């Protein structure tokens, strides 16, 4: 599997996560306070996962591009 193929998979996963985030945010107003705090924690976790999937997609896409400044979070 090449980095370009991996980046496509990361983008697809980021799209799925983003859609789920939209669904969960739409449900927030109708929840009671206990359920709401649980849902907000879940939303925070999914937001982190979405951001990482998106960042890794860009990193894989542009890994071999000259002049691309890699995100320090994902380099050794």
Steps between C-alpha positions, in 0.01 A plus 500: 500500500640840405479820700250642252275198552535537876410869475179409316408266784572768760284749309215250477516435873512873572184543293320223691602648834395850394156373398458326835601820679226688315245238605605511865501880512147502359386275786646718777206739551254221580713324766474536876806641685657163587465365149618833363829493694564142385426597141728805521785275615437271207493797263834626637659159443361473146621852425854400592472187285366703207778757526770232514358310203486820298857600597637155422330503160682822414828365636475184289397693188785746519769288664734509200426858389802726518450796723211345690538579867384195686292527810742454790238299684541208260876497445776340702 
